[in-house]
């Protein structure tokens, strides 16, 4: 991950402007969960298929708690997970990749319209 803002990620040579799942060698940008509120057990399937040891969930500009059913999915699979703001998730992801850990990040970007409302 080369850079991030609330509405954009720079991953390798790509600029990503929608929520995504990323690992050291995989980038999923056609993910059905565009916002934390849309996260469901079904929407976790692409992430779970990557079989990470650690899942980082970057929830935008502020950390937001995950619903109980989502946390239960990670617990049932004995997957460590951390929920944090987007910047912390990106920085932590880079560190864990450098340590050659099997990490996946679910990164939620804020839409431009939401950002304009906040300013």
N, C-alpha and C positions, 0 to 999 in steps of 0.2 A: 504494500500500500504506500503510494508515494505522497498522497495528500488527501485532505478532506475539508469539506465545509458542510453546513447544515443541509445543502441541497445537491452536493456533488462529491463524488469519490474519484480519485485518480489511482487506478490499479494497473500497474505496468504502464503500457502506452494507452490504455483505454480511459475514457472519461465516462463514468456511470452516473446517471441522473435519476435513478429509481432505486428503490430498496432492493437488496440483493443478498445472496449467500456467497461467501468467499472462503476458500481454503488456500493453502500454498500453491495448489495446481489446478483449482477449479473456480470458475466464476459463473454463478447462476443469476441472470438478470431478468428472466421471465418468470419470476416467482410470484405466485398469486397473492401473497400477503404484502400489500403495498404500505401498510401502516400497522403499528403495534396492535391497534384495536381490531385488525383483521386476522390476527394470528389465531390459528385453530390447530387442532390436532392433525387434521388432514393437510394443512399447509406446511406442517413440519416434515412431511415425508421426504422431500428432496434433501433436506438438511440431515435427517437421520440416516438416509441411504449412504451418506458419506462416511458414516461410522467414526465420528470424531471422539477423542478422549475428552476434549474440553469444548464447550460451546460458549461463545461470547455473544451477547445480545446488546447491540447498540441502539438505544431507543430514541435517538434524536438529541435535541439540545438538553434535555433533562432525563435522568433515569426514571423509568416507570416500572412498577412491579408487574410481573407476569401473572396471568390468571392461575389459579390453583391447578386446573386440569393440565395446563401446559407444563408447570413445574413437576407434576406427577409423572408425565411422560419421560422427562429427563431422569428423574429419580428411579423409575422402573427399569431404565436401561443402564443405570449406574454411570450416567454421564455427568461430569462436573459442568456446571453452567454458572455464568456470572452475568448479571444485568447491570449496565452502566450507560452513561451518556455516549453519544457517537464518537467523540474525540478520544475518550478513554478506551473505548472498544478498539478503535483503530490502532492506537499506540500499543495496547496490550497484545493485539493480534500480531503486530510486527515483532515484538519481543519473543512471543511464543513460537513464531515461525523460525526465527533465528536460532532458537533453542531446539529446533527440529521436533517440536511437539505436534501431535495430530490435533490441530485446532480448526474449528469452523466458526465463522462469524456471520451472524444474521444482522444486517445493518439496515436500519430504517432511516430513510432520508425524509426531510420535511419538504413539502411541495412549495413552490414559489408563492402561491396564493396564501398559504398559511404564514409564510415569513412576512409578507406584506402586512397582514393583519397584526402581527406582533410588533411592527415598527410604527 
